[in-house]
Structures are given as structure tokens and as C-alpha cells.
Amino acid sequence: MSVTIEMLARPRVKPEHRPYRTADGNVRIGSVVYGIGAEVSDPEGWIWTLTQALDGTRSVREAVAAVALRHPERAEAELREAMQTLLEAGFLEDAAAAAGPGFSPRERERYGRGVTLLRWMDLTPRAGAWELQERLRAARVLLIGLGGTGGAAAQALVASGVGRLHCVDPDEVELSNLNRQLLFREADIGLPKVAVALASLRALNSEVTVTGHRGAVGSAADLAGLLAGADPADDGAGPGDAGDGAGPGGAGDGAEAANGAGAGQGAGAAVPPGTGSGYDLLVLAADQPPEIRRWANRACLAAGVSWVDAGYRGPLVTVGLHVPGRGACWECHHAAEADRRDLRLGPGQDESAASPRMPWNPVNAVTAGLSGSLLAHAALTLLTGAPPVEPGFRTGVNLMAPEDQVTERFGRRADCPACGAGVAGGFDPAGPGKPVS
């Protein structure tokens, strides 16, 4: 249901979007951050008066009356239309909206700062920003990989209040991990990463249900099974428990253990829940086996699940956002990127000649942390809708050239083997997001 200005009891400009008047009399609203702010010509001054009247102390009728008192030439309908325009642009909220209904005082204190950031980035008309936190609390997220990227992403998601997070990783903590994998300590060397991570994440936020198991994704079927919600036994019985695990590639049996208040249902996610999945979102932070992104793409398309992935290539850190039926899928993007590049390879050379793969990962805590933070931001974006983005692209940071805009967006491909026109259950490339009938 669309939100109208009449639905707000006491409309106000969001505090983060507080307007000001420029030297030439225009009104700037929404802050000076690119992508949020707007500038409005106001030669007669009534728009400025309107923004000042929308301070959360008046009803719509009272705000109209306050502006009309100073600008009687403005019709009531015009003033209400202007309010509606500000609302639709994402600059207004209802000061009378309850602050976190359904959240305990402890939760309101914990998440309050994050909610204000969501409010700042949210350009969708709504009464109050706590609706977005409710979406997070209802979200079910599957995270694969607890290395530098995955560990940082897991910490950010749990701290942000995602309702339920299930983690999968096959490895044990090694000394070489500790230059970048900040979930782990020297005392954890030799222990399963999942067990250590679960203890740390549960200690970070007991309001979140954090579960996991030790295992590797060895095939497309493994990944599809995980997405379906077939979680093996939980490998972290509680804080400090090392866990036992099923081993790489294994999947234990038994009931899943959990702690926290549970994900609940509440408001739906900004991305539609997967029709064939126990999760709303896949967060992929693993790069092995090499086929894992292709498997993730196929499995998520089949299950209707949105997913995000991130990683680093030396000083280049990127993240991708993928929603079935909206924009290019991962394979569309991968093929388009290969077409775009001109590596000028000689006869018999493959891509590894231009971009060599080494048995070690050149990485530190900065590149891994950036990768994980971007991954968590992408996840939060798809789960809440703030900021509003159109998925089907990659973006990131080049630490060698901060001025380099690392953003790639390609169209969907009719010849894509995953989502192209000839794929059963695929999508019509002439109409992104429209299932083939």
C-alpha cells in the first residue's frame, strides 16, 4: 500500500534531511550527500516556509494553515501536493510513529543508531524507519565462508540485527588466517572456524539466532540443498564450545541448535522471500571450488533467492548484487565482462597470463575487511531496500586508484545459459523481471 501524506499524523522532515537556504534563495533538502539531496527553486519563499512548518509538531491541516498564513496566495491543494512530493522523495516521516514498536527498550537502544542511518539512506515513502529494522529481524540469511570476507560480513550482519544467520565453513583456524580474519584469536588455532565463529557472534548479539555447521560446498547439489533449508546439525552448542562438526564436505544429523530470540516473521523483506528456499538471502563469501559462483547463480535462480558475493583481487575489492529476474544474473555479467575486456592475449595464452593465480592470497585485514563490509552492506541493502538500488551489477574500490569508479552494470543476455530466453523457467530478456509465460 502506498503511503500518502494524509496517513502521517505529524509529518516532519527527517532530521538527517534537514533543509537549508542557499545564498541565491533556493532550498536544499536531504543533505549534501550525492544520491540523496535535492535543490528546489523557491523564488517566493513558500517552499522554505513549508519545510519549516513540517517540524513534527503539527498535523497536515495545521501545517497547511501555518504556510497559508504567510503565503495566502497558495491554495491548500497546492500545499498538500507539495507535501506529498516531499514524502514521495523520501524526505518526510511521521513524528508520531512509535519508536520501534515490538522492540524491547534494550533492542531500541542497541539498534537506534543503525535505524537512523537506514532512515538517512531510505528514499521510499514510509511512516517510520523502524519498519526497516523489522525487516532485518524477520530475515533469514545463509552465509557460506567464514574467512576474512565472510567473518567481517557475519559480524556486521549480526551487529545490525539480522534475525537469523546460518554459517557454513569447512576449515580450521590457521596462523596464516590471523592477519585478516578478525573473528579469530591465537588460542583458536586448530579449532573449527564455525564453532569459534558461532561463539563469538552469539556473544556479540544474543538477540540474533546464529547457527552453523562445518562442511564444504562440493557440488551444485550441496548448495541447492543448503538453500532449501536442509541445515545439518549445529556445530556450536554455545559460547566457548569448540563443536565437533561433520568435517569438510560432510553434513551431520540431528536437530539444529540455536540461541537468541529467533527471526520471527513480521514485515517481509525488501527482496521477495525465495519460493523454494528456507532463506531470504544467500551471502557468498567463499571462492572455492572455482565453480561456486556459477553454482550459486543457478541455485538461486531456481529457488528464487537473491544473493550477494564479494571478494578481493589484490588491491581491487568488489561486491555483486543479484536478484532473480532483475537485471543481469551473475553469468550474464561474467560473460559481458569477458567480452568487454581486451587482454590482447597471444596464441595459446589464457586469462591467467594477464592475471596470474597464485597458491597464496595477497590480502591483509584492510582488503578483507573492506570486502566483508561491502558484502554486508549489499545484504542489508537487499533486505531493507535502503538505499534503493537496481540489482544486477558489481561495484567496489580500487585501492591503487581511489578516483577509479569501479562499477559495472550490463544488460541481460538472451544467450545466457542460466537465465536466457531458451532456458526452462528462465526470464524474457526483453522484459527484465517478467517470467516467461
N, C-alpha and C positions, 0 to 999 in steps of 0.2 A: 504494500500500500504506500503510495507516495505521500510525503509529508507536506502539509500546507501551512502557511503562516497562521491560519486560524486555529491550528492544533497546538500552538505554543501559548502557554498561559502567560508567561512573562519573557518575551523574546529579548535576547541581548546579543551583541556582537561577542564572539568568543574572545576571551582575554588575550589569547595569543595572536588574534587578528585585529587588535585594536587599531583604529584608523588614525591618520594624521593629515593635516592640510599641507600641501606643498606651497612653495613660495609663489607660484602662479595661481593658487586658489583651487587646484584640483584636490580630490580626496583619494588618498592611497589607503587601501584596506587589505588585510591578510598578511601583513609583514612584508619584509623586503626579500624574502627567500623566493628565488625563481621557481615557478611552478605553482605558487600559492597566491601571491599578491596580485592585486589589480589596481589600476588607476582610473578614476572616473572624473570626467569633466563636470564641473559644478559652478558655472558662472553666476548663478543666482543664490547659491549657498544653501539651498534647501536639502540637498543630499547630506551635507555635513550635519545640519540640524537633525536630520532623521537618524543618522548613526549615533549621535549623542543622546537622542531620546531612547534608543534601543540599548538601555543600560541594565535591563533585568529588573527594574522596579515598577514597570508599567505593563499593563495589558496591551494588546494590539490596538484596541479602541483608544486607550489613554495615550499611547504613543502617537497615533494619528492626530489626536486633539492637540498634543503638545507642539507638533510640527505645524499644524494648521493655524495655531495661534500666532506664529511668527511669519508664516507664509500662507496667508489666506487665499492666495491665488491658486494654490494647489488643491485639486479635487481629492476627496477621500479615496476614490478608486485608484487614482494615480499613486498615492502614498502606499496603499496596500499592495499594489503591483510592484512597487519598488522594494518593499519588504520581502515579498515573495521571491524576487530576483536575487536579493542578498542571501536568502535562505537556500535557494537552489544552487548558488555558487559555493555553498559550504561555509559561509561566514557567520551564520547565526546558530544559536542553540536556545534551549528553554531553561532559564534560570530557576524555574520551579520544578524541573525534573529531579526526581530523587537521586541522591548521590550514591550510586551503587546499590540499588535495591537487590536483595538476595545475597549480598556480600556481607560478611561479618565486619565489625569495626577493624579487626586485625587485617583482613583482606583489603579493606579500603585504604588503610594506611600503607600496606605493602605495595599495592598496585597504583596508588594515586598518581605518582609521577609519570608512570608509563601511560596512564589514561590521558593525561594532559598532552603528551606527545602525540598519541593517536588522534586526539581532538585537533591538534595543530595541523596534522597531515591529512585529516579526513575532509574531503570535499563533497561528501554525499549528504543531502539534507536528512537530518535526524534530530530528535528532541535532545538527546544527551549522549555523551561519549562512552558512558559505561556499557552501552549496548555492544560496543566492540570488545570490551573485556569479557562480556558474557559469551561472545562467540569464541574467544580463546578458551574459556573454561569448558565449553562444550566440545572442543576439538579433540580428535583422536589422531595422533601423529606416529608414523613409523619411521625410525631413523636407522639407517644402515651405515655402519662405520663409526668408530669411536677414536679415530686418530686425532691429528691436530685440528682438522676442519670439523669433524663430527663432534669432538669433545667441546669445542668452543660453541658450536651451534646448540648442542644439548644444554649447556649451561645457560645460554641466552633464552632458550625456549622455556626451560623450567623456571628461571627467574621471572620471565614475563607472564607466567600463569597459564600455559597451555594445560588443558585438562588432563590429558593422558599422553604419555610418551613411552613407546616401546623401543628399546635399543638392541641392536644386533651387531656382534663383532666376534671374530674367531680367535683373536690374538691374546697374547700375554704381554704385560708391560716389560719393555726392554730399556736399558740405559740410554740407548740412542734416541728413544722417544722423548726424553725429558727436556730437550732443547726447545720443544714446541708444543707438546701435549700437556697442557697445564692442569688437566684433571688429575694427573698422577704425580706421586712423590717417590723419592728413592726407596722408601720402605715398601713400595708396591711392586718393585721389580720381581718378575716371576709369577705374579698373580694374574688371573684373567682380567682383561680390561673391563669386561661387562660388570663383573662383581664389584670392582673398585669404583667404577663409574656410578653404579646404582647407589652405593653407599654415599658417595659424595653428592649426587644430585638430590637424593632424598633429604640429606642434611641441609641442602640449600633451600628447599621449599617443600615443607611437609604437606602443603595444600594440594600438591600435584601428585597424581598417580604415576609413578615411574616403575616400569617393569623392563625386563630384558632377558635375553638368553645368549649363550655362547654358541656361535655357529657361523658357517660361511655360506655365502650365496654362490653355489656352484653351477647353477643352471637357470634357465628362464623359468622352469617349473618351480624351483625353490622360491624365486622372487614372487611368482604369482601366488604361491601358497601363503607366503607371508602377508601379502596384500589382502588375501581373503580373510585374514584374521586368525589363521591357524598358528597361534603363538605356542611354541614349546614351553617346557617348564621354566619358571622364572629362576634366574641364576643369582639372585641376590636376596636372601631371606630377610635381610635387614642391615642397617648400618654396621659396618665392620665385618660382615660375613663375607668371606672370600668366595663363596659359591663353589659349585662343583662343575656344572656345565656339561654339555654333551660333547664338547670337542669340536674342532673345525669340521664343518660340513654336517655335523650331527644335529639332532633335534630331540631333546629329552621329552619325556612324557610327564603327565601329571597336571594338576591344577595350577593356574598361574597365580603367583603371589603378588600382592600389591600393597601400597600404602597410600595414604592421602585420602582426600575427600571424594575422589572419583571425578570422571569427566562430566557426568550429567548430560543432559540434552539441551535444555534452554534454547536460545536462539540458534538458528542454523549458521553454517559457515558462509563466508562470502563466496567461496567456491562451493559448488554443489557437492554433497557427500557422494562418494563413489557408489554406484548402484550395485557393484559386485564386490564390495570390499568392506572390511571391518575398520577401515581408516578413512579419514578425510583428506590426508596428505601424506605423500612419501617424501622424506628428506634423504637424499642420496649423498653420502659423504665418503663413499668407497670408490676406488678406481681400479680394483681388481676383482675378478678377471677383466681383461680389456673389453670384453663384450658387455659389461654390466650396465652401461648406459643404454645400449640398444635393448637389452632385456627389460630394463625399467620402462623404456618408452613403449614397448609392445604391451607389457603387462598393464601399465596404467591406461593406455588406450582401450584395452579390452575391458578393464574394470571401471572405466570412467573416473579415474582418480587423478587429481592434479599432483604435480611433483616439482621439486626443485633440486638442482645439483650445483655443486661448486667445487673449485679446486684451484691449484696454482701451478704455473709452469715457470719456475724461476721467479723473476720479479713481476710476472703477469698473473693477476688474480681475477677470476671471473665467476659469475653465477648465472644460471639459466632458470627461467620460469616457464613452466609448461602446463597448459590446461587443455585436455582433450577437446578438440573441436574449435578452439580459439587460437588462431594464429598458427605458425609453423610448428609442427612437432619436432622433437629432437632430431629425427632422421632427416626431415626436410631441411632443417638448419644445418646439419652436418654436411649434407650434400651441397647445399648452396655455398657454404663456406669453402668447400673444396673447389668448387667451380670459380669462386671469386679470386682465390689466391693464384698468383703466377710465380711459382717457385723456380722456373727455368731449369728444371732438372735435366741432366744429361741422360743419354741412353742407358738403361739398366738401373737407374737410380730410383729409389723410392723416397717417401717423405722423410724417413729417418736420416737421410743425408743432410737435409736442411735443418732438421730439428731433432738432434740425436736423443735417444732414450738411454739413460744410464742406470746401472744397478742400484744407485742411491738416489735419494730425493734431495735436491738442493733446496733447503727450506729452513726457516727459523720461526720463532714464536710470532714474529710480526706477520709474515706472509700466511702462516697457518691461521693466526687469529683473525686477520682480515677476511680470509676465505670463510671461516666459520661464522663470523659476524654478518657478512653479506648473505650467507646461506640462511641464517636465522631471520634476517630482515626480509628476505624473499618469502620465507614461510609465513611470517607474520602478515606480510602484505596480502598474500593469497587467502589467508584465514580470516582476516578482518576487512579487507577491501580498502585499507588505508596504508599508504596512499593509493589512489585509484590508478591502476596500470592496465594496459592491454598486454596479456601474456604472449609467449612465443618469441622470446628474444634472450640475448645474453648481454650482460654488462659487467663492468669491473674497473680495475685500477691497474695502471702500468707504473710501477714504482720507479722505473728508469725515465719516464716522461710523464709527469703528473698532468701536463697540459693535453696529453693524448686522450681523446674521448673514446673510451673502449665500450662501445655499444654496437651490437649487430642485430639487425632485425631483417628477416627475409620473409617472403610470402610463402604460402603453402604450395606444394608441388603436386601436380596431377600424377606424376610418375613415382611418387613416394611409395615405397613398398610397405610402409606401415599404415599410412592414413590416406593414400591416394584414391583416385576415383575408382580404380579397379579392385580395391580391397574390400572383401566382405565385411560389412559392419563399419566401413570407413566413412569418410565425410566427403561431401561435394566441394571440391576446391573452388568452385565458382561462388559458393556461399558459405564462408567460414562459420562454423558453429551450427550448421544445419545438417542433421543426419540425412544420409541418402535414403530416400523412401523406397 
